[in-house]
């Protein structure tokens, strides 16, 4: 079931129909929706809306034309639905929003390199790859089972949680570590924040873009071979549309084909939202004001002028 946000329905006749964005409720997607939406509204004269729903409902809506654009489609996380939509021609790939993302196991960089400003010595200078964790189980000791280390996993229900656990078994790390599944993403981030504040060792799942990656200096642990997790670790995060958009709004489609950012841009925006309790719209306006040299390359000069005047 999907919930409509904003105005209702699409226009008819010669009026410009609203451009409807997918909203799967994560902050970086909403940030990109607001960046693109502001440019589309102010520069091209279309109203925009966001439609909420689960991943399955959103992708169904895209196939049926109830949703026009997904600004941050993690195709490897939605492999079957993505493949089916592309094969049928219901989806159109417009751009790669960013390709420098990562999801997997991270440690604070001070664990490996130390932090002289905080008086922290390197704790695991040889830690680079996931299998290296076998040498550091005592460093990441489980407070409830001191014979093993503890790895903070993804939350139950996320496909990546089970893939991470299966990857630990591939490397034999289940013999040395307990895999702890927090009840929420907030619990993962709270665990990391507490450890980081105190300069303590921490090992666990996270992903980019994410506000914690913007706030804290983190280092991902690398794979040594193909594993269940490695296929998801990095991937092209795409902008896709329903097949009708290129004909209905060719100028908007051309803009979205030019739209390309990075995980760092999203990390910075999300950190700003978290630190200042700012909305996705406020973060988008901040981006448009501060990154003018980037986004003005995506649109014609007259469109850029309209957007700059409006913001």
ChimeraX attribute file (.defattr): number of C-alpha atoms within 10 A of each C-alpha:
attribute: neighborCount
match mode: 1-to-1
recipient: residues
	/A:1	10
	/A:2	13
	/A:3	11
	/A:4	15
	/A:5	14
	/A:6	12
	/A:7	12
	/A:8	9
	/A:9	12
	/A:10	14
	/A:11	11
	/A:12	8
	/A:13	6
	/A:14	6
	/A:15	9
	/A:16	15
	/A:17	16
	/A:18	19
	/A:19	20
	/A:20	27
	/A:21	28
	/A:22	29
	/A:23	27
	/A:24	21
	/A:25	13
	/A:26	10
	/A:27	20
	/A:28	22
	/A:29	21
	/A:30	24
	/A:31	24
	/A:32	24
	/A:33	26
	/A:34	23
	/A:35	21
	/A:36	20
	/A:37	24
	/A:38	23
	/A:39	27
	/A:40	22
	/A:41	17
	/A:42	19
	/A:43	22
	/A:44	21
	/A:45	14
	/A:46	19
	/A:47	19
	/A:48	20
	/A:49	24
	/A:50	24
	/A:51	20
	/A:52	19
	/A:53	18
	/A:54	15
	/A:55	17
	/A:56	13
	/A:57	15
	/A:58	23
	/A:59	23
	/A:60	16
	/A:61	19
	/A:62	24
	/A:63	23
	/A:64	14
	/A:65	18
	/A:66	18
	/A:67	24
	/A:68	25
	/A:69	29
	/A:70	27
	/A:71	27
	/A:72	24
	/A:73	23
	/A:74	18
	/A:75	16
	/A:76	17
	/A:77	16
	/A:78	13
	/A:79	10
	/A:80	11
	/A:81	17
	/A:82	19
	/A:83	14
	/A:84	13
	/A:85	18
	/A:86	16
	/A:87	10
	/A:88	9
	/A:89	12
	/A:90	18
	/A:91	26
	/A:92	17
	/A:93	17
	/A:94	21
	/A:95	22
	/A:96	22
	/A:97	23
	/A:98	21
	/A:99	15
	/A:100	15
	/A:101	18
	/A:102	17
	/A:103	20
	/A:104	25
	/A:105	24
	/A:106	22
	/A:107	22
	/A:108	23
	/A:109	18
	/A:110	23
	/A:111	24
	/A:112	18
	/A:113	16
	/A:114	18
	/A:115	14
	/A:116	10
	/A:117	6
	/A:118	10
	/A:119	9
	/A:120	14
	/A:121	15
	/A:122	15
	/A:123	16
	/A:124	19
	/A:125	12
	/A:126	13
	/A:127	19
	/A:128	16
	/A:129	13
	/A:130	19
	/A:131	18
	/A:132	16
	/A:133	24
	/A:134	17
	/A:135	12
	/A:136	17
	/A:137	20
	/A:138	16
	/A:139	18
	/A:140	18
	/A:141	20
	/A:142	18
	/A:143	10
	/A:144	10
	/A:145	11
	/A:146	13
	/A:147	13
	/A:148	21
	/A:149	25
	/A:150	24
	/A:151	26
	/A:152	22
	/A:153	24
	/A:154	29
	/A:155	20
	/A:156	14
	/A:157	9
	/A:158	10
	/A:159	12
	/A:160	21
	/A:161	20
	/A:162	18
	/A:163	19
	/A:164	23
	/A:165	21
	/A:166	17
	/A:167	21
	/A:168	24
	/A:169	14
	/A:170	15
	/A:171	18
	/A:172	13
	/A:173	23
	/A:174	19
	/A:175	12
	/A:176	19
	/A:177	25
	/A:178	22
	/A:179	20
	/A:180	16
	/A:181	19
	/A:182	16
	/A:183	12
	/A:184	12
	/A:185	14
	/A:186	11
	/A:187	15
	/A:188	19
	/A:189	17
	/A:190	13
	/A:191	16
	/A:192	23
	/A:193	16
	/A:194	12
	/A:195	15
	/A:196	20
	/A:197	9
	/A:198	9
	/A:199	18
	/A:200	16
	/A:201	19
	/A:202	21
	/A:203	23
	/A:204	23
	/A:205	23
	/A:206	24
	/A:207	19
	/A:208	20
	/A:209	26
	/A:210	21
	/A:211	22
	/A:212	21
	/A:213	22
	/A:214	21
	/A:215	16
	/A:216	15
	/A:217	12
	/A:218	17
	/A:219	16
	/A:220	22
	/A:221	20
	/A:222	17
	/A:223	18
	/A:224	11
	/A:225	9
	/A:226	10
	/A:227	18
	/A:228	17
	/A:229	22
	/A:230	18
	/A:231	12
	/A:232	18
	/A:233	19
	/A:234	18
	/A:235	19
	/A:236	17
	/A:237	20
	/A:238	20
	/A:239	22
	/A:240	26
	/A:241	27
	/A:242	23
	/A:243	21
	/A:244	14
	/A:245	20
	/A:246	15
	/A:247	9
	/A:248	12
	/A:249	15
	/A:250	12
	/A:251	16
	/A:252	19
	/A:253	19
	/A:254	15
	/A:255	20
	/A:256	24
	/A:257	17
	/A:258	16
	/A:259	22
	/A:260	16
	/A:261	16
	/A:262	16
	/A:263	21
	/A:264	17
	/A:265	15
	/A:266	25
	/A:267	20
	/A:268	20
	/A:269	28
	/A:270	27
	/A:271	21
	/A:272	20
	/A:273	19
	/A:274	16
	/A:275	11
	/A:276	10
	/A:277	11
	/A:278	14
	/A:279	18
	/A:280	22
	/A:281	18
	/A:282	17
	/A:283	24
	/A:284	21
	/A:285	17
	/A:286	15
	/A:287	19
	/A:288	20
	/A:289	13
	/A:290	11
	/A:291	12
	/A:292	12
	/A:293	10
	/A:294	13
	/A:295	21
	/A:296	17
	/A:297	13
	/A:298	18
	/A:299	20
	/A:300	12
	/A:301	12
	/A:302	10
	/A:303	17
	/A:304	20
	/A:305	14
	/A:306	16
	/A:307	19
	/A:308	15
	/A:309	9
	/A:310	12
	/A:311	12
